[in-house]
């Protein structure tokens, strides 16, 4: 009888443990800012190495169509978490009251850039006047161009814009159907490979002395309020993936290439190295600095008309970095 009692107790304990694990497991969607590119390799590293699984997540990656799109999808609950640009988030909150916040920063420096073919006559921001620039409709590079133009002393009205699918941008540049294209600085390896043997020149928004955050992890206010432990767990797992990818970009490239076979490992590796440069911060990786958040809000508020003012605390939720 004693043996049977001990066995029953053991079985109940096992079932309780299984029940807890099952309750913690969650199928979630994670939406990128745009497409699936080498700059996203650390997310694949976190999934491949079981960091998300260890935190109780079964993650499905969703292809984004720009930061504005990712923010809307997270707000609507179509995606549980997302990767989006902080400037686009200011616009979403100020103009549409979208209840989404940053929970971790990845691009601690402005990542937006404009690329042209070397020797085309575009070497500085002023050279963009009178030229045709192609970008997607909801790209943060396009959305922030007025701020960049003002800081760089460009007459924005003299720049002609062409809307195109993101996947078509490199070929538009290579074939001369656009004088320049928009992309994050981390996208240089992809563009360089697409236009070879031609070479590219890059005009960085950061070089105009603009000071604001780029991309970070986002979640809805409802998720942050109701499931803070899950938010923290997702951030923690992602940061682990980032650390591994930055320590070994070649390994990260091999992992991502297994899932996105259209991407060249060399391009993935190159983009991962550039992400590391943008992600470097004082203190813990991913930490959001309130001063930088305030600067981001200031840049956006000074260059865009917002229906409602956005406060720094409206833009981010602290406390999700270990």
C-alpha positions as CSV (number, residue, x, y, z in Angstrom):
1,X,0.0,0.0,0.0
2,X,2.8,2.3,0.9
3,X,4.4,1.6,-2.5
4,X,1.2,2.3,-4.3
5,X,0.7,5.5,-2.4
6,X,4.2,6.7,-3.3
7,X,3.6,5.7,-6.9
8,X,0.3,7.6,-7.0
9,X,2.0,10.7,-5.5
10,X,4.8,10.5,-8.0
11,X,2.4,10.2,-10.9
12,X,0.4,13.2,-9.6
13,X,3.5,15.2,-9.3
14,X,4.6,14.3,-12.8
15,X,1.1,15.2,-14.2
16,X,1.2,18.5,-12.4
17,X,4.6,19.3,-13.9
18,X,3.4,18.4,-17.4
19,X,0.4,20.5,-16.9
20,X,2.5,23.5,-16.0
21,X,4.8,23.0,-19.0
22,X,1.8,22.7,-21.3
23,X,0.3,25.9,-19.8
24,X,3.5,27.8,-20.4
25,X,3.9,26.7,-24.0
26,X,2.6,29.3,-26.4
27,X,2.4,29.4,-30.2
28,X,3.2,33.0,-31.2
29,X,3.8,35.0,-34.3
30,X,6.7,37.3,-34.7
31,X,6.7,39.8,-37.5
32,X,9.8,41.3,-39.0
33,X,10.1,45.0,-40.1
34,X,10.5,44.0,-43.7
35,X,10.9,40.6,-45.3
36,X,13.5,38.0,-44.2
37,X,17.0,39.4,-44.5
38,X,20.5,38.7,-43.1
39,X,19.9,41.4,-40.5
40,X,17.3,39.0,-38.9
41,X,19.8,36.1,-38.4
42,X,19.8,36.3,-34.6
43,X,16.1,35.5,-34.5
44,X,16.8,32.3,-36.3
45,X,19.7,31.6,-34.0
46,X,17.4,32.0,-31.0
47,X,14.9,29.5,-32.5
48,X,17.5,27.0,-33.8
49,X,19.4,26.8,-30.5
50,X,16.2,26.3,-28.6
51,X,16.2,29.6,-26.7
52,X,12.6,30.4,-27.6
53,X,11.5,26.8,-26.8
54,X,13.3,26.9,-23.4
55,X,11.1,30.0,-22.6
56,X,8.0,28.1,-23.6
57,X,7.5,29.6,-27.1
58,X,6.8,28.0,-30.4
59,X,7.6,30.9,-32.7
60,X,6.4,31.4,-36.3
61,X,8.2,34.2,-38.2
62,X,6.0,36.4,-40.3
63,X,7.2,38.5,-43.3
64,X,6.7,42.2,-42.6
65,X,6.1,44.9,-45.2
66,X,7.7,47.8,-43.4
67,X,7.7,49.0,-39.8
68,X,4.3,50.7,-40.1
69,X,2.9,47.4,-41.2
70,X,4.6,45.5,-38.3
71,X,3.2,48.0,-35.7
72,X,-0.3,47.6,-37.0
73,X,-0.1,43.8,-37.0
74,X,1.1,43.8,-33.4
75,X,-1.6,46.2,-32.4
76,X,-4.3,44.1,-34.0
77,X,-3.0,40.9,-32.4
78,X,-2.1,39.3,-35.7
79,X,1.5,39.1,-34.4
80,X,2.4,38.7,-30.7
81,X,5.7,40.5,-31.0
82,X,7.4,42.5,-33.8
83,X,10.5,44.2,-34.9
84,X,9.9,47.9,-35.9
85,X,11.4,51.3,-36.2
86,X,11.0,53.7,-33.2
87,X,10.4,56.7,-35.4
88,X,7.5,54.9,-37.2
89,X,6.1,54.0,-33.7
90,X,6.1,57.7,-32.7
91,X,4.0,58.4,-35.8
92,X,1.7,55.5,-35.2
93,X,1.0,56.6,-31.6
94,X,0.7,60.3,-32.3
95,X,-1.5,60.0,-35.3
96,X,-3.5,56.8,-34.8
97,X,-3.2,56.1,-31.1
98,X,-1.7,52.7,-31.8
99,X,-1.2,51.0,-28.4
100,X,2.2,49.5,-29.0
101,X,5.5,50.1,-27.2
102,X,9.2,49.3,-27.6
103,X,10.4,46.7,-25.0
104,X,14.0,46.4,-26.2
105,X,16.2,48.3,-28.6
106,X,18.4,46.7,-31.3
107,X,19.5,49.5,-33.5
108,X,20.7,52.0,-31.0
109,X,21.9,54.3,-33.8
110,X,20.0,55.6,-36.8
111,X,20.1,52.7,-39.4
112,X,18.5,54.5,-42.3
113,X,20.5,55.1,-45.4
114,X,20.3,55.8,-49.1
115,X,22.4,53.8,-51.7
116,X,23.6,54.9,-55.1
117,X,26.0,53.4,-57.6
118,X,29.5,54.7,-57.1
119,X,30.4,57.1,-59.9
120,X,26.8,58.1,-60.6
121,X,27.3,61.6,-59.2
122,X,25.6,60.9,-55.9
123,X,28.2,61.2,-53.2
124,X,26.5,63.5,-50.7
125,X,22.9,64.3,-49.5
126,X,22.8,67.4,-51.7
127,X,23.4,65.3,-54.8
128,X,20.0,63.6,-54.3
129,X,18.2,66.8,-55.5
130,X,16.8,66.3,-59.0
131,X,17.2,62.5,-58.7
132,X,14.8,59.6,-58.5
133,X,14.8,57.6,-55.3
134,X,12.9,54.3,-54.9
135,X,11.5,52.8,-51.8
136,X,8.6,50.8,-50.4
137,X,5.5,52.8,-49.4
138,X,5.7,52.2,-45.6
139,X,9.5,52.1,-45.1
140,X,10.9,54.1,-42.2
141,X,13.7,55.4,-44.5
142,X,11.0,57.1,-46.7
143,X,9.0,58.2,-43.7
144,X,12.0,59.9,-42.0
145,X,13.4,61.4,-45.2
146,X,11.9,64.9,-44.4
147,X,13.8,64.9,-41.1
148,X,17.0,63.8,-42.9
149,X,16.5,66.4,-45.6
150,X,16.1,69.2,-43.1
151,X,19.1,68.1,-41.1
152,X,21.3,67.7,-44.2
153,X,20.2,70.9,-45.9
154,X,18.3,69.2,-48.8
155,X,15.3,70.6,-50.6
156,X,13.1,67.6,-50.2
157,X,10.7,68.9,-52.9
158,X,13.4,68.3,-55.5
159,X,13.6,64.6,-54.9
160,X,11.3,62.4,-56.9
161,X,10.0,59.2,-55.3
162,X,9.1,55.9,-56.9
163,X,7.2,53.3,-54.9
164,X,8.4,49.7,-55.4
165,X,8.4,46.3,-53.8
166,X,11.3,45.9,-51.5
167,X,12.6,42.8,-53.3
168,X,12.8,44.8,-56.5
169,X,14.8,47.7,-55.1
170,X,18.3,46.3,-55.8
171,X,17.5,45.5,-59.4
172,X,16.1,49.0,-59.9
173,X,19.4,50.4,-58.8
174,X,21.5,48.0,-60.8
175,X,19.5,48.6,-64.0
176,X,19.5,52.4,-63.6
177,X,15.7,52.6,-63.3
178,X,16.3,54.5,-60.1
179,X,19.1,56.8,-59.2
180,X,19.1,55.7,-55.6
181,X,17.3,53.3,-53.3
182,X,16.5,53.3,-49.6
183,X,17.7,50.7,-47.3
184,X,19.1,50.3,-43.8
185,X,22.9,50.5,-43.5
186,X,22.8,46.8,-42.6
187,X,21.5,46.0,-46.0
188,X,24.7,47.1,-47.8
189,X,26.0,43.5,-48.3
190,X,22.7,42.5,-50.1
191,X,22.8,45.6,-52.3
192,X,26.5,45.2,-53.1
193,X,25.9,41.6,-54.2
194,X,23.0,42.6,-56.4
195,X,24.8,45.4,-58.3
196,X,28.2,43.7,-58.6
197,X,30.5,44.3,-60.3
198,X,29.4,47.9,-59.8
199,X,30.1,49.3,-56.4
200,X,27.7,51.2,-54.1
201,X,28.0,54.4,-52.1
202,X,26.1,54.9,-48.9
203,X,24.6,58.1,-47.5
204,X,23.8,57.5,-43.8
205,X,21.1,59.4,-42.0
206,X,23.3,59.2,-38.8
207,X,26.0,61.3,-40.5
208,X,23.6,64.3,-40.6
209,X,23.8,64.4,-36.8
210,X,20.3,63.1,-36.3
211,X,20.0,61.4,-32.9
212,X,17.3,58.8,-32.5
213,X,16.7,55.1,-32.1
214,X,16.2,52.7,-34.9
215,X,14.6,49.3,-34.6
216,X,13.6,47.4,-31.6
217,X,11.3,44.7,-30.3
218,X,7.7,45.8,-29.9
219,X,4.6,44.4,-28.1
220,X,1.1,45.7,-27.5
221,X,0.2,47.5,-24.3
222,X,-2.3,44.7,-23.6
223,X,0.5,42.1,-23.8
224,X,2.8,44.1,-21.7
225,X,0.2,44.6,-19.0
226,X,-1.3,41.1,-19.0
227,X,1.8,39.0,-19.7
228,X,4.9,40.8,-18.6
229,X,6.7,37.6,-17.8
230,X,6.2,36.3,-21.4
231,X,7.4,39.7,-22.8
232,X,10.5,39.4,-20.7
233,X,11.0,35.8,-21.7
234,X,10.8,36.6,-25.4
235,X,13.3,39.5,-25.0
236,X,15.6,37.3,-23.0
237,X,15.6,34.6,-25.6
238,X,16.2,37.0,-28.4
239,X,19.1,38.7,-26.7
240,X,20.7,35.3,-26.3
241,X,20.4,34.8,-30.0
242,X,21.9,38.2,-30.6
243,X,24.9,37.5,-28.4
244,X,25.6,34.2,-30.2
245,X,25.1,35.7,-33.7
246,X,27.4,38.7,-32.9
247,X,30.1,36.3,-31.4
248,X,29.9,34.1,-34.5
249,X,28.3,35.7,-37.6
250,X,29.4,32.9,-39.8
251,X,27.5,30.4,-37.7
252,X,24.5,32.7,-37.7
253,X,24.6,32.8,-41.5
254,X,24.7,29.1,-41.8
255,X,21.7,28.7,-39.5
256,X,19.6,31.3,-41.3
257,X,20.5,30.0,-44.7
258,X,18.9,26.7,-43.8
259,X,15.6,28.4,-43.6
260,X,15.9,31.2,-46.2
261,X,17.7,29.4,-49.0
262,X,17.5,32.4,-51.3
263,X,19.9,34.3,-49.1
264,X,23.6,34.0,-49.6
265,X,25.5,33.1,-46.4
266,X,28.1,35.8,-47.1
267,X,25.4,38.4,-47.3
268,X,23.8,37.2,-44.0
269,X,27.2,37.2,-42.3
270,X,27.9,40.7,-43.5
271,X,24.5,42.1,-42.4
272,X,24.9,40.5,-39.0
273,X,28.3,42.2,-38.5
274,X,26.7,45.6,-39.4
275,X,23.8,44.9,-36.9
276,X,26.4,44.4,-34.2
277,X,27.7,47.9,-34.9
278,X,24.3,49.4,-34.6
279,X,23.4,47.4,-31.5
280,X,26.4,48.4,-29.4
281,X,25.3,50.2,-26.3
282,X,26.6,51.1,-22.9
283,X,25.4,48.5,-20.4
284,X,23.2,45.5,-21.2
285,X,22.5,44.7,-24.8
286,X,19.0,45.7,-25.7
287,X,18.7,48.3,-22.9
288,X,16.5,51.3,-23.7
289,X,18.0,54.6,-22.5
290,X,15.2,57.1,-21.6
291,X,17.4,60.0,-22.9
292,X,17.6,58.4,-26.3
293,X,13.9,57.7,-26.4
294,X,13.3,61.4,-25.6
295,X,15.6,62.4,-28.5
296,X,13.7,60.1,-30.8
297,X,10.4,61.7,-29.9
298,X,11.9,65.2,-30.3
299,X,13.2,64.4,-33.8
300,X,9.9,63.0,-34.9
301,X,7.8,65.7,-33.3
302,X,9.9,68.5,-34.8
303,X,9.7,67.1,-38.3
304,X,6.1,65.7,-38.5
305,X,2.7,67.0,-37.7
306,X,1.2,64.8,-35.0
307,X,-2.5,64.8,-34.1
308,X,-1.6,64.2,-30.5
309,X,1.7,64.8,-28.6
310,X,3.8,61.7,-27.8
311,X,5.6,61.5,-24.4
312,X,8.7,59.5,-24.0
313,X,6.9,57.1,-21.7
314,X,4.3,56.5,-24.4
315,X,7.0,55.0,-26.6
316,X,8.6,52.3,-24.4
317,X,8.1,50.0,-21.5
318,X,11.1,49.6,-19.2
319,X,12.2,46.6,-17.2
320,X,12.4,43.9,-19.8
321,X,16.2,43.5,-20.0
322,X,17.8,41.3,-17.4
